[in-house]
Amino acid sequence: MNRFISFANRLLVPSLLAASLGCSSTMLRVSTVEGDLHSGDATESVAVASAETESGSDETAESPGFSTSIVLTEAVQESAEQSAAPANDTDRKGPDISEPGPDTADIPDSAFTVPVGVTYFETSLSYISSKGTRERDYSTNTLIRAGLWQDFELRISTPGIIHQHAPDESTTGFGPLTFGFKQHIWAEVEECCIPAFGIIAQVTAPTASAGFDDGTAIPTVFFNFDYSLPEDAYFEVNFGITGLHDDDGDRFVQGNFLWSLGKEWTENFTTFFHGFCNVPSGSGSDSELLMGPGMIWFVSKQVAMDFSYNFGLTDDTDHRFLRLGLAVAF
């Protein structure tokens, strides 16, 4: 833009000079010129007006002629308006549920955050059955993600309304609230096989209805990695550490390993096979291992639905876990 202003000034000054010397007639010739002004040189069409002056008398005919080119271009003005426009693509395109995508559709969370000013509301109807008993749990697991600034999001989650059904009794209440954040650290470098990386830190507060938590805060940290694979496939893996309490009130640490292998069949449909493994340390409990298939359907630019059917592989793991989810970006 500075080059354009400088060029225009050099052309306008002679024109003003000609007017002050009393030029009696002006003839305009307009021609089209192509220039490349991308990065200070994007391709555009400019109109060049050449003003040639002639003297109306013998005295003025002996005066030097003046030829002036005045650049008038809509493309340059449009380029200036684009430069002044907000840099955030979300302001122009609106929120997109597929970028970076819901976190709750599959078990691990991605390394990416929602854009600044965008909020994801992710909820589901979940069903869990226990092994060896006829206990059934129904819940409305919900996660809210809000992009506060670049590569940083605030997270609030909860199991929502929980209905526990057993042969002898049924109970309904609210699950605890979990507060946390996600920080995207770096993007993937495929040439060096370096995955995208992010961190989630959160704490589950003792805010549930009576009997739906152990009355203590539960801190957790996750390290999230995302790999791009050939044929529009991907691999997500999370490594986590959780601080828990056993039945006697003694604290112990649990290691978490979450993973998902997925493939994008179209821009609107993705399938995956995912799972998790929880390894308690010093609690005397066995490890939990669960896995199963699932899918994500991007219904529109702002709405996605998901479904997964999961099965437990150890005695301490839930027998069946089904989820039907909905995610909305706004």
C-alpha positions in Angstrom: 0.0 0.0 0.0 2.9 2.4 0.7 4.3 1.7 -2.8 0.9 2.6 -4.2 0.6 5.9 -2.3 4.2 6.9 -3.3 3.5 6.1 -6.9 0.2 8.0 -6.9 1.8 11.1 -5.4 4.4 11.2 -8.1 1.6 11.2 -10.7 -0.8 13.6 -9.0 1.7 16.4 -8.4 2.3 17.1 -12.2 -1.4 17.0 -12.7 -2.0 19.7 -10.2 0.8 21.7 -11.7 -0.8 21.5 -15.1 -4.1 22.8 -13.7 -2.3 25.8 -12.1 -0.7 26.8 -15.4 -4.2 27.1 -17.0 -4.3 24.1 -19.4 -7.3 24.7 -21.6 -8.2 21.2 -22.7 -7.7 17.7 -21.3 -8.0 14.3 -23.0 -8.3 11.2 -20.9 -7.2 7.8 -22.0 -8.0 4.8 -19.8 -6.1 1.5 -20.2 -6.0 -1.6 -18.1 -2.9 -2.8 -16.5 -2.2 -6.0 -14.6 0.0 -6.0 -11.5 1.0 -8.5 -9.0 0.6 -7.2 -5.5 0.6 -10.4 -3.5 2.5 -9.8 -0.2 2.8 -6.3 -1.4 2.2 -7.6 -4.9 -1.4 -9.3 -5.4 -2.7 -9.7 -8.9 -5.2 -7.1 -9.8 -6.5 -4.9 -12.6 -5.9 -1.2 -12.4 -7.2 1.7 -14.5 -4.6 4.1 -15.7 -5.8 7.5 -16.8 -3.4 9.5 -18.9 -4.1 13.2 -19.1 -2.4 15.0 -22.0 -2.7 18.8 -22.1 -2.6 21.1 -25.1 -2.2 24.9 -25.1 -5.1 27.0 -26.5 -2.8 29.8 -27.7 0.6 30.2 -29.3 2.2 31.2 -26.1 0.9 28.2 -24.2 1.7 25.9 -27.1 5.3 26.7 -26.5 4.9 25.6 -22.9 6.2 22.1 -22.0 3.4 19.4 -22.3 2.3 17.5 -19.3 1.4 13.8 -19.3 -0.1 12.4 -16.1 -1.2 8.8 -15.1 -3.6 8.6 -12.2 -4.0 5.1 -10.8 -7.6 4.4 -9.6 -8.1 0.8 -8.5 -10.8 -1.0 -6.6 -8.5 -4.0 -6.0 -6.1 -1.9 -4.0 -8.9 -0.5 -1.9 -10.3 -4.0 -1.4 -6.8 -5.3 -0.4 -6.6 -2.5 2.2 -10.0 -3.5 3.6 -8.9 -7.1 3.9 -5.8 -6.0 5.7 -7.9 -4.1 8.2 -10.3 -7.1 8.7 -9.9 -9.3 11.8 -7.3 -12.0 11.5 -9.4 -14.6 13.1 -11.0 -16.8 10.4 -13.9 -17.6 12.8 -15.1 -13.9 12.5 -15.6 -14.5 8.7 -16.6 -18.1 8.5 -18.3 -18.8 11.8 -17.7 -21.7 14.2 -16.9 -25.1 12.7 -17.6 -28.2 14.8 -15.1 -30.3 12.7 -12.1 -28.0 13.5 -10.8 -29.2 15.9 -13.8 -31.5 16.4 -15.5 -32.8 19.6 -13.4 -34.2 22.4 -16.0 -36.5 23.8 -16.9 -38.4 20.7 -14.0 -40.9 21.3 -12.3 -41.6 24.6 -9.1 -39.6 24.3 -9.0 -35.8 23.9 -7.2 -34.1 21.1 -4.2 -31.9 21.4 -6.1 -29.0 19.8 -8.2 -26.2 21.3 -11.3 -24.5 20.1 -10.8 -21.1 18.4 -10.9 -17.9 20.3 -14.5 -16.8 20.9 -16.0 -20.2 20.0 -17.8 -22.5 22.5 -18.4 -26.2 22.1 -21.3 -27.8 24.0 -20.8 -31.6 24.0 -23.4 -33.8 25.7 -24.5 -37.4 25.5 -26.8 -40.1 26.8 -24.6 -42.9 28.2 -25.5 -46.4 29.4 -23.3 -48.6 31.6 -23.9 -52.1 32.8 -21.8 -53.8 35.4 -20.4 -57.4 35.3 -21.9 -60.0 37.6 -24.8 -57.9 38.7 -27.8 -56.3 37.1 -26.9 -52.8 38.0 -27.4 -50.2 35.2 -26.3 -46.6 35.1 -27.7 -43.9 32.8 -26.1 -40.4 32.6 -25.9 -37.2 30.6 -22.2 -36.6 30.4 -21.5 -33.0 29.3 -18.5 -31.0 28.4 -18.3 -27.3 27.7 -15.2 -25.9 26.0 -14.6 -22.2 25.5 -11.7 -20.7 23.5 -10.4 -17.8 25.7 -7.3 -17.0 23.7 -5.0 -18.5 21.1 -4.3 -22.2 21.8 -6.1 -22.1 25.2 -9.5 -23.2 26.2 -11.5 -23.4 29.5 -13.2 -26.7 30.2 -16.2 -27.5 32.5 -17.5 -31.1 32.5 -19.9 -33.3 34.5 -21.5 -36.7 34.4 -24.8 -34.6 34.5 -27.9 -36.4 35.7 -27.1 -39.9 36.9 -29.7 -42.6 37.4 -28.5 -45.8 39.0 -30.8 -48.8 38.7 -30.3 -52.0 40.8 -32.6 -54.9 41.4 -33.5 -53.7 44.9 -33.4 -49.9 44.5 -32.9 -47.0 42.1 -31.2 -43.7 42.8 -31.0 -40.4 40.9 -28.7 -37.5 41.5 -26.2 -35.1 39.9 -22.5 -35.9 39.3 -19.6 -33.7 40.3 -18.3 -30.8 38.4 -14.8 -30.8 36.8 -13.0 -27.6 36.1 -9.9 -27.4 33.9 -8.1 -26.0 30.9 -6.4 -27.3 27.8 -3.2 -25.7 26.4 -2.1 -26.5 22.8 1.7 -26.6 23.0 2.8 -27.3 19.4 1.5 -28.5 16.0 2.4 -31.7 14.3 5.7 -31.8 12.3 5.0 -34.7 9.9 8.5 -34.6 8.3 10.1 -35.3 11.6 7.3 -37.7 12.9 6.6 -35.3 15.7 2.9 -35.4 16.8 0.8 -32.4 17.8 1.0 -31.9 21.6 -1.3 -30.5 24.2 -1.9 -30.6 28.0 -5.1 -30.8 30.0 -5.1 -30.0 33.7 -8.3 -30.4 35.7 -9.8 -31.0 39.1 -13.0 -32.7 40.0 -14.7 -30.9 42.8 -16.8 -32.6 45.5 -20.0 -31.0 44.2 -22.2 -34.1 43.5 -25.3 -35.2 45.1 -24.9 -37.4 48.3 -23.5 -40.8 47.4 -22.4 -39.8 43.9 -18.8 -39.0 44.8 -16.3 -39.7 47.6 -16.4 -36.1 48.9 -12.8 -35.3 47.9 -11.2 -33.3 45.1 -9.7 -35.4 42.3 -6.8 -33.8 40.3 -5.8 -35.1 36.9 -3.2 -34.1 34.2 -3.3 -35.4 30.7 -0.6 -35.2 28.0 -2.3 -35.4 24.6 -0.6 -36.4 21.3 -2.1 -36.5 17.8 -0.6 -38.2 14.8 -1.6 -37.9 11.1 -1.5 -41.2 9.2 -1.8 -42.0 5.5 -5.1 -42.4 3.8 -6.8 -39.8 6.0 -6.3 -41.8 9.1 -5.2 -40.5 12.5 -4.0 -41.8 15.9 -4.7 -40.0 19.2 -3.1 -41.0 22.5 -3.3 -39.6 26.0 -1.1 -40.3 29.0 -2.6 -39.2 32.3 -2.1 -39.2 36.1 -5.0 -39.1 38.5 -5.0 -38.7 42.3 -7.6 -40.8 44.0 -8.7 -42.1 47.4 -9.4 -45.7 48.4 -12.2 -46.7 50.7 -10.1 -46.1 53.8 -9.4 -42.5 52.7 -5.8 -43.2 51.7 -4.6 -41.4 48.5 -3.1 -43.3 45.6 -2.1 -42.5 42.1 -3.7 -44.0 39.0 -2.1 -44.0 35.6 -4.3 -43.5 32.5 -3.7 -44.6 28.9 -6.3 -43.6 26.3 -6.2 -44.1 22.6 -8.1 -43.9 19.4 -7.3 -45.0 15.8 -9.7 -43.4 13.3 -10.2 -42.8 9.6 -12.1 -40.0 7.8 -14.1 -41.6 5.0 -15.6 -38.4 3.9 -15.5 -34.8 5.2 -18.7 -35.6 7.1 -18.1 -39.2 8.4 -15.4 -40.7 10.5 -15.1 -44.1 12.2 -12.7 -45.1 15.0 -11.7 -47.9 17.3 -10.8 -46.6 20.8 -10.2 -47.6 24.4 -8.6 -46.9 27.7 -6.5 -48.6 30.4 -6.5 -47.4 34.0 -3.7 -48.8 36.2 -4.1 -48.1 40.0 -0.9 -47.9 42.0 -0.9 -49.2 45.5 -4.7 -49.5 45.9 -5.0 -53.3 45.6 -7.5 -52.9 42.7 -7.1 -54.5 39.3 -6.5 -52.6 36.1 -9.5 -51.5 34.0 -9.4 -52.1 30.3 -12.2 -51.1 27.9 -12.4 -50.7 24.1 -14.8 -50.6 21.2 -15.8 -49.1 17.8 -17.5 -45.8 17.1 -18.4 -43.2 14.6 -18.8 -39.4 14.2 -21.3 -37.8 11.7 -20.9 -34.1 11.1 -24.5 -33.2 10.4 -23.7 -29.6 9.5 -21.0 -27.1 10.0 -22.0 -26.5 13.6 -23.6 -29.9 14.7 -22.1 -33.3 15.0 -23.4 -36.7 16.4 -21.5 -39.7 17.6 -22.1 -43.2 18.7 -19.8 -45.9 20.3 -20.3 -49.4 21.7 -17.6 -50.4 24.2 -17.0 -53.6 26.2 -14.9 -54.2 29.3 -12.1 -56.8 29.3 -11.3 -57.2 33.0 -13.4 -58.0 36.1 -13.1 -54.5 37.5 -14.2 -52.9 34.2 -17.8 -52.1 33.3 -19.4 -54.8 31.2 -20.9 -52.6 28.5 -20.7 -48.9 27.8 -22.8 -47.3 25.1 -22.8 -43.6 24.2 -25.0 -41.5 21.9 -23.5 -38.0 21.7 -24.3 -34.6 20.4 -21.9 -31.6 19.9 -22.8 -28.0 18.9 -20.4 -25.2 18.1 -21.5 -21.6 18.6 
